[in-house]
Amino acid sequence: MTYFRASNCAIRYRGFLLIEQQNKSWLIRPERSPLVLLPFRTEICSLIEAKLILDAKLDEKKEKLKAA
């Protein structure tokens, strides 16, 4: 018999919620609007790696805004 974990670990980081999924991947979504980035999921990784992925996406978004 398989049991599912009822609660997920959620971490606040730079205006985003990092929600740990059962398979050890992370769902990353903004805490509130306006949406700077759309919600996305990471591959299986640690919390530190998930934060690095989010930082990279935010830096990429910032560079695109500067170019415009």
DORO-434035 format. One record per residue (C-alpha): residue number from 1; x, y, z. Coordinates in Angstrom, 1 decimal. Each point is the difference from the previous one (the first is absolute). Example, Ala and Ser with C-alpha at 12.3 -4.5 7.8 and 13.67 -1.06 7.14 Angstrom:
<atoms>
{atom 1 {12.3 -4.5 7.8}};
{atom 2 {1.4 3.4 -0.7}};
</atoms>
This chain:
<atoms>
{atom 1 {0.0 0.0 0.0}};
{atom 2 {1.3 3.4 -0.9}};
{atom 3 {-0.4 3.0 2.2}};
{atom 4 {0.3 3.6 -1.3}};
{atom 5 {1.5 2.7 2.1}};
{atom 6 {-2.7 2.5 0.9}};
{atom 7 {2.1 3.1 0.4}};
{atom 8 {2.6 1.5 -2.3}};
{atom 9 {3.0 2.0 1.2}};
{atom 10 {-0.4 3.6 -1.3}};
{atom 11 {2.9 2.6 0.2}};
{atom 12 {-0.3 3.7 -0.7}};
{atom 13 {2.8 1.4 -2.1}};
{atom 14 {0.3 3.3 -1.9}};
{atom 15 {-3.8 0.4 -0.3}};
{atom 16 {-0.6 -3.6 -1.1}};
{atom 17 {-1.2 -3.2 1.7}};
{atom 18 {2.1 -3.1 -0.5}};
{atom 19 {-2.2 -2.9 0.7}};
{atom 20 {1.6 -3.4 0.3}};
{atom 21 {-1.7 -2.8 -1.9}};
{atom 22 {-0.3 -3.6 0.9}};
{atom 23 {2.6 -1.1 -2.5}};
{atom 24 {2.6 2.6 1.4}};
{atom 25 {-0.6 2.5 -2.9}};
{atom 26 {-1.1 3.5 0.8}};
{atom 27 {-3.0 2.1 -1.2}};
{atom 28 {1.0 3.6 -0.1}};
{atom 29 {-2.7 2.6 -0.2}};
{atom 30 {-0.3 3.7 0.8}};
{atom 31 {-1.5 0.9 3.4}};
{atom 32 {-2.2 2.7 -1.5}};
{atom 33 {-0.8 1.9 -3.2}};
{atom 34 {1.3 1.6 -2.2}};
{atom 35 {1.6 -3.1 -1.4}};
{atom 36 {3.7 0.5 -0.7}};
{atom 37 {0.4 -3.6 -1.0}};
{atom 38 {-2.6 -2.6 -0.7}};
{atom 39 {-0.1 -3.0 2.5}};
{atom 40 {2.4 -2.8 -1.0}};
{atom 41 {1.3 -3.3 1.3}};
{atom 42 {3.6 -1.0 0.3}};
{atom 43 {1.5 -3.4 -0.6}};
{atom 44 {0.9 -2.1 3.1}};
{atom 45 {2.5 2.2 2.0}};
{atom 46 {0.8 1.4 3.3}};
{atom 47 {-1.3 3.3 1.5}};
{atom 48 {3.3 1.7 -0.8}};
{atom 49 {-0.2 -1.0 -3.6}};
{atom 50 {-3.6 1.1 -0.3}};
{atom 51 {1.0 3.4 1.3}};
{atom 52 {2.8 0.2 -2.5}};
{atom 53 {-2.4 -0.9 -2.8}};
{atom 54 {-2.4 2.8 1.1}};
{atom 55 {2.8 2.5 0.3}};
{atom 56 {1.2 -0.9 -3.6}};
{atom 57 {-3.6 0.5 -1.4}};
{atom 58 {-0.3 3.3 1.8}};
{atom 59 {3.3 1.2 -1.3}};
{atom 60 {-0.9 -1.1 -3.5}};
{atom 61 {-3.3 1.9 0.3}};
{atom 62 {1.8 3.1 1.2}};
{atom 63 {2.4 -0.1 -2.9}};
{atom 64 {-2.8 -0.2 -2.5}};
{atom 65 {-1.7 3.0 1.6}};
{atom 66 {3.3 2.0 -0.2}};
{atom 67 {0.3 -0.9 -3.7}};
{atom 68 {-3.5 1.3 -0.8}};
</atoms>
